[in-house]
Amino acid sequence: MHSVIKSFVVLVIALVAATGAFAQSAYKIKPGDALQVEVLEDPSLNRTTLVLPDGSITFPLVGSIPASGRSIDSVKSSLASALTSNFNKQPTVFISIAALAPPPVAVAAGPVAPPTIDIFVMGEVGNPGKLLATPGLTILQALAEAGGLTAFAAQKRIQLRRADPNTGVMTKYLYNYKGTSNSIKGSTVLIPGDVIVVPERRLFE
């Protein structure tokens, strides 16, 4: 009798796991989702990455990959293929949903809250993700609110990505944290939807 019950419990657990795996494989990724990425051959690449408003993710050694509207398996295949040139053979990549994009927040009746804008900070910062910023926030202030740069940040190659409100075309601007004149300044004021990407520094950089 006990063996029958044990077999039934194992079957239920297997069905639940299979259902969860199917649900994730059928899910279409959306901007604002957080993806957990693991590379079996190089655990130093394991990380959680946010799907940006333009529908892409950024990943070390690869750069930007389209993700929105695609399945997890599709993005996993693209990422593995893009990483292949850095390994002896195509690496084994696992991707899962770490967190779903938060739903829109309903505005409650009462005193009017101060206006905020959505800014996204990705890459080598202390707390990557979405910032609810007050208008007038600068790129330098946004990096500070995101926990500052990590020891692995490429300080001279920070990117500000800004979409044209009419065409949706994303333009990249270079920001040098060291403050040289051939880049935008730390006093650059951010606008809604701006994305700051702090890449990982290269060897000897």
N, C-alpha and C positions, 0 to 999 in steps of 0.2 A: 504493500500500500504506500509506504513512504517513498519507494522508488518511483511509483507512478506520479505522486505529487511533485517530487523533485524534477522529473522529466517535464511535467506540465509547466512548472515555474521557469525552467530553462527555455522552453519553447516560447513562453510569453515574453521573456526578456529579449530573445532573438527577434521576435516580431516587432517589438517596440523599437529596437535598434535599427532594424531594416526600414521601418516606417520613417524614422528620423533621418536616415541617410537618403531615402527617396525624396523626402520633403526638401532637404538641402539641395539635392541635385536638380530638382525641378524649379527651385527658386530663382527668380530673375533679380540680379543685383541692382541696387538703387543708389543714387548719390546719398551720402551720409551714412551708409552702412560701414561697419568696421570689419575687415577681413583678417583672420589669423592665418599667416603664411608660414609654413615650415619647409625647409630644404634639408632633406635627409643627409646629403653629402657635406653640407656646411651649416651647422647649427648657428653660426654667428650671423647668418642671414635671417634667422627666425624673428618675426616681428608681427605686430598688429598695424595694419595700414588702413587709412580712411579713404573711402571713395569720394573723390573731390566733386564739387558742383558741376564740372564739365564731364563727369562720368568716368574719369580715369583714376588709376592708382599709380603711385611712383614707387620704384623698388631699386635698391642698390644694384649696380652693374648693368642695369637694364634701362632705367629711366621711366618713361610714361607708357602705360598699357591701358587701352580701353577696357572698361569693366561694366559700366551701366547697361542694363538690358540683356546681359549675357548670363549664362548659367555658370555655376562654380567650376564645373568640369571644363567648360570652354576657356575660362580665364586661366585655370590651372595648366591647360595644354599650351596656351600662348606664353605663359611665364616660363614654363619648362623649356620650350623651344628657344626663347630669347636668352635664357641662361646657358644654353648648351655650349656656346663658344668659350665659356669660362671653365669648363670641365672636360674631362677626357671623353665623357659620353653624356647624353641627356640626363640631367639630374632628376631625382624623385622629389616631386613637389606635392605638398598637401595644403589645401585651402579649405577653411570652414568659416562660417559666419560667427564672428566674435560678438557683434552687437548689431541690431537693426537700427536703421535711421529713426530718430525720435519723431513721433507724430507732431503735427503743428500744435502749438500751445494755444488754447482758447483764451481770449482776453476776458477777464472777469470784470464785472461792473465795480466801480469805485474810483479812487484817485488815479489819475493818469500817471503811468510809470514813465520814467525818463526814457527817451528813445534809444534804441540800441541797433547795431548793425552786426551781421554775421561775417566774421573773418575766420579763415581756416589757416592753421599753421601745421605743416607736415615736416617729417624728417627728424634731424638731430637737434631736438629741443627737449627740455625737461618734461613738458606735458603737451604732447601734440594733440590736435583736435580742433574743435570749433570754439571760437571766442565770441561771447556776446559783448561787443565793444561799444563804447560811447562814440558818437561822431566826433571826428577830429583826432582820433588815435593815430599815431605815427607808426611806421614799420619798426622802429627801434623800441617803442613802448609795447608793441604787440609781442615782440620776441621776449621782452622782459616778463609780460603777463603769461607767456607760454612756458615759463620756467627757465628761460635763458638757454644759451647754446650748450650742448654737451661737449665733452673733450674730443669727440670725433667729428665735430662740425667743420665743414669747409667754409670758413669764415669769409673768404673772398668770392665765393660763388653762390651766395644766397639769391634766390629768385623771387621776384614778385610777379605773380601771374594775374592778369586783369582782363576780363572779357569785355568786348565792345557791347554796350547795351542794345545796339541796333542789329548787329550782325551775329553776335555771339562768338566772334573770333577771339581767341585767347592770345594776348601779347605778353611776352616775357621781358621783364626788366631786371638787370643785374644790380644787386646791392652788395657792396663790400663793407663788411662790419668794421674793417680797419679804417674806413673813411677816405679812401683815395678818390680823386676827382672824376675818374672815368666811370662812375656808376651813379645811380640815384642816391639821394642822401637819406640819412636816418630820420630826417624830419619830414619825409614824404608822407602825406596824409592818406590814409586808407579809405576805400569806399566799399559799400556792401558787396559781398561775394569775392573780394580779393583773397588770393591764396598765396601764402608765403611758404616756399619750399627750401628747406635747409639740407643740402645733400651731404653725404658722408665724404670726408676728406680722403684724398688718394694717398698712397704711400709717398712719404717724403714731402707732402704738401704742407 
